[in-house]
């Protein structure tokens, strides 16, 4: 067995890094520099020609130029990150939203149509409906649970087939944990693609992280992450990532260079560290989430629990999707309490260990109120239609002792 065939969690310890190039340091140093010295003027010329895609350098490797373009920490991180999803290449960004925005505008132009799923993260929702709309891109939304026939009918009804350029989905959906069939969306993209126009499928995989779902294997072209979440895993940095084919990532990186949305060297170094423990962190969180979800499901003051492990009970028609594309129940648990905003706030304000904060995927438990927080900008009627109500609390389960998490939830629920 060759080194490249080792398990991803093994490769995270040193893949892409040669200690001999860094004074024998066992870990890659932080290359905290803005620019790099060329050996000769001719070398600098060649690197810039390669950076701008000029012919005559086939088979040559572009050297380091400027940290907005490339940096050793950023490059090694990208080489490691692509392994988890089985991608050919990866690009890392200053935030999850910069990854999403840069990737979408790399392929969308005025007059194009974007087909997207609901519900999605509030920040993405606002970007699609405000920024892309201002740039002349039309967005058409479908709902998690819609069938292939319903989505095709929506495309035809809006006369969108000719101008459709990209399908964007978030699965599992934030915060309802509804599933969208990646293969089905890939088939729809293929149906409307032509010899002159390829329709891309982009998947926000943040909720499942690189461990629990691999969209590229199910027909996606681009996998997007807020690397702040499970990849970073410690609630101490802001980052994003995109994974895909070499050609697609090359186009995204070109936009990243001009927009300046790249990741900085220190954050890249921190994420290399985080990747070494990602699997054990995510496994521990998933085990805790199962215990927490079972507790909440049996609690008399909880009306409904939104958890992938309950897909067969809550959404039996989505069970085949879960079995096909999900490798775990994950660690995100949303639940409706019996009551409304007042009761939800009472629970949140009564928590003693669990932190009242947005974000997810950290080592600690975080709880928030999607209706008034992460999805505040989504119109109220749309939130209610999608099942995001005032009674919902979203919980990102951490790696603490699950008995302590359950104790905290119990005493908070006792307050209502």
Beta strands, then each sheet from edge to edge (+ up, - down):
strand 1: 89-93
strand 2: 113-118
strand 3: 138-143
strand 4: 164-170
strand 5: 200-204
strand 6: 222-226
strand 7: 240-244
strand 8: 302-306
strand 9: 332-337
strand 10: 355-356
strand 11: 366-368
strand 12: 392-396
sheet 1: 1+ 7- 6+ 5+ 4+ 2+ 3+
sheet 2: 8+ 9- 12+ 11- 10-
end
